[in-house]
């Protein structure tokens, strides 16, 4: 995900961040960490499987965003996939 660093590190104002900086806090930071952990798990089982997983995740996410009406609402604006 091209913008995953935005969620991983969170909003830190003018603080300069790099790959050694700790993750941010909150839901989006946790999602990014779990996604990265899942990709590493797949990569440990087979070379390039982690990248395949991330590619499929991104493809599915784009489809969900593009076709939101495909899934029925279950509570407020939340939809069942």
ZADO-1210 file (C-alpha; in nm, 4 decimals, padded with zeros to 6 digits):
<atoms>
<atom x="00.0000" y="00.0000" z="00.0000" code="UNK" pos="1"/>
<atom x="00.1609" y="00.3195" z="-00.1137" code="UNK" pos="2"/>
<atom x="00.0362" y="00.5311" z="00.1772" code="UNK" pos="3"/>
<atom x="00.0772" y="00.2701" z="00.4501" code="UNK" pos="4"/>
<atom x="00.3550" y="00.4718" z="00.6170" code="UNK" pos="5"/>
<atom x="00.1028" y="00.7473" z="00.6827" code="UNK" pos="6"/>
<atom x="-00.1007" y="00.5096" z="00.8959" code="UNK" pos="7"/>
<atom x="00.1944" y="00.3182" z="01.0393" code="UNK" pos="8"/>
<atom x="00.3662" y="00.6237" z="01.1857" code="UNK" pos="9"/>
<atom x="00.0555" y="00.8318" z="01.2503" code="UNK" pos="10"/>
<atom x="00.0414" y="01.2103" z="01.2697" code="UNK" pos="11"/>
<atom x="00.3508" y="01.3432" z="01.4463" code="UNK" pos="12"/>
<atom x="00.3498" y="01.7071" z="01.3432" code="UNK" pos="13"/>
<atom x="00.6888" y="01.8273" z="01.2217" code="UNK" pos="14"/>
<atom x="00.8785" y="01.5322" z="01.3699" code="UNK" pos="15"/>
<atom x="01.1196" y="01.3742" z="01.1207" code="UNK" pos="16"/>
<atom x="01.0535" y="01.0021" z="01.0847" code="UNK" pos="17"/>
<atom x="01.2501" y="00.7185" z="00.9272" code="UNK" pos="18"/>
<atom x="01.2266" y="00.3395" z="00.9165" code="UNK" pos="19"/>
<atom x="01.3775" y="00.3177" z="01.2659" code="UNK" pos="20"/>
<atom x="01.0974" y="00.5296" z="01.4171" code="UNK" pos="21"/>
<atom x="00.8454" y="00.3406" z="01.6309" code="UNK" pos="22"/>
<atom x="00.4921" y="00.2865" z="01.4983" code="UNK" pos="23"/>
<atom x="00.2159" y="00.5270" z="01.5813" code="UNK" pos="24"/>
<atom x="-00.0834" y="00.4518" z="01.7998" code="UNK" pos="25"/>
<atom x="-00.4414" y="00.3804" z="01.7171" code="UNK" pos="26"/>
<atom x="-00.6479" y="00.1709" z="01.4828" code="UNK" pos="27"/>
<atom x="-00.4740" y="00.2551" z="01.1542" code="UNK" pos="28"/>
<atom x="-00.1261" y="00.1999" z="01.2991" code="UNK" pos="29"/>
<atom x="-00.2382" y="-00.1397" z="01.4323" code="UNK" pos="30"/>
<atom x="-00.3867" y="-00.2348" z="01.0938" code="UNK" pos="31"/>
<atom x="-00.0593" y="-00.1482" z="00.9182" code="UNK" pos="32"/>
<atom x="00.1411" y="-00.3521" z="01.1687" code="UNK" pos="33"/>
<atom x="-00.0882" y="-00.6537" z="01.1354" code="UNK" pos="34"/>
<atom x="-00.0781" y="-00.6335" z="00.7553" code="UNK" pos="35"/>
<atom x="00.3020" y="-00.6199" z="00.7601" code="UNK" pos="36"/>
<atom x="00.3165" y="-00.9149" z="01.0013" code="UNK" pos="37"/>
<atom x="00.0844" y="-01.1183" z="00.7789" code="UNK" pos="38"/>
<atom x="00.2961" y="-01.0459" z="00.4711" code="UNK" pos="39"/>
<atom x="00.6115" y="-01.1533" z="00.6568" code="UNK" pos="40"/>
<atom x="00.4393" y="-01.4739" z="00.7694" code="UNK" pos="41"/>
<atom x="00.3569" y="-01.5630" z="00.4073" code="UNK" pos="42"/>
<atom x="00.7045" y="-01.4643" z="00.2896" code="UNK" pos="43"/>
<atom x="00.8611" y="-01.7036" z="00.5433" code="UNK" pos="44"/>
<atom x="00.6638" y="-01.9891" z="00.3909" code="UNK" pos="45"/>
<atom x="00.7477" y="-01.9180" z="00.0276" code="UNK" pos="46"/>
<atom x="00.9556" y="-01.6509" z="-00.1468" code="UNK" pos="47"/>
<atom x="00.7386" y="-01.3754" z="-00.3000" code="UNK" pos="48"/>
<atom x="00.4224" y="-01.5093" z="-00.1342" code="UNK" pos="49"/>
<atom x="00.4238" y="-01.2073" z="00.0973" code="UNK" pos="50"/>
<atom x="00.4225" y="-00.9734" z="-00.2028" code="UNK" pos="51"/>
<atom x="00.1471" y="-01.1789" z="-00.3654" code="UNK" pos="52"/>
<atom x="-00.0553" y="-01.1452" z="-00.0460" code="UNK" pos="53"/>
<atom x="-00.0084" y="-00.7653" z="-00.0383" code="UNK" pos="54"/>
<atom x="-00.0973" y="-00.7375" z="-00.4086" code="UNK" pos="55"/>
<atom x="-00.4173" y="-00.9360" z="-00.3545" code="UNK" pos="56"/>
<atom x="-00.5032" y="-00.7344" z="-00.0442" code="UNK" pos="57"/>
<atom x="-00.4633" y="-00.4099" z="-00.2369" code="UNK" pos="58"/>
<atom x="-00.6667" y="-00.5417" z="-00.5333" code="UNK" pos="59"/>
<atom x="-00.9471" y="-00.6495" z="-00.3017" code="UNK" pos="60"/>
<atom x="-00.9421" y="-00.3186" z="-00.1152" code="UNK" pos="61"/>
<atom x="-00.9695" y="-00.1251" z="-00.4439" code="UNK" pos="62"/>
<atom x="-01.2655" y="-00.3440" z="-00.5443" code="UNK" pos="63"/>
<atom x="-01.4404" y="-00.2845" z="-00.2124" code="UNK" pos="64"/>
<atom x="-01.3953" y="00.0922" z="-00.2423" code="UNK" pos="65"/>
<atom x="-01.5085" y="00.0971" z="-00.6060" code="UNK" pos="66"/>
<atom x="-01.8164" y="-00.1214" z="-00.5484" code="UNK" pos="67"/>
<atom x="-01.9343" y="-00.0245" z="-00.1994" code="UNK" pos="68"/>
<atom x="-02.3005" y="-00.0677" z="-00.2861" code="UNK" pos="69"/>
<atom x="-02.2389" y="-00.4351" z="-00.3625" code="UNK" pos="70"/>
<atom x="-02.2488" y="-00.5200" z="00.0081" code="UNK" pos="71"/>
<atom x="-02.5521" y="-00.4576" z="00.2250" code="UNK" pos="72"/>
<atom x="-02.5419" y="-00.2230" z="00.5210" code="UNK" pos="73"/>
<atom x="-02.5579" y="-00.3970" z="00.8562" code="UNK" pos="74"/>
<atom x="-02.5225" y="-00.1040" z="01.0990" code="UNK" pos="75"/>
<atom x="-02.5096" y="00.2632" z="01.0075" code="UNK" pos="76"/>
<atom x="-02.2629" y="00.2966" z="00.7204" code="UNK" pos="77"/>
<atom x="-02.0940" y="-00.0370" z="00.8018" code="UNK" pos="78"/>
<atom x="-02.1330" y="-00.3044" z="00.5370" code="UNK" pos="79"/>
<atom x="-02.1071" y="-00.6820" z="00.5504" code="UNK" pos="80"/>
<atom x="-01.8450" y="-00.8201" z="00.3132" code="UNK" pos="81"/>
</atoms>
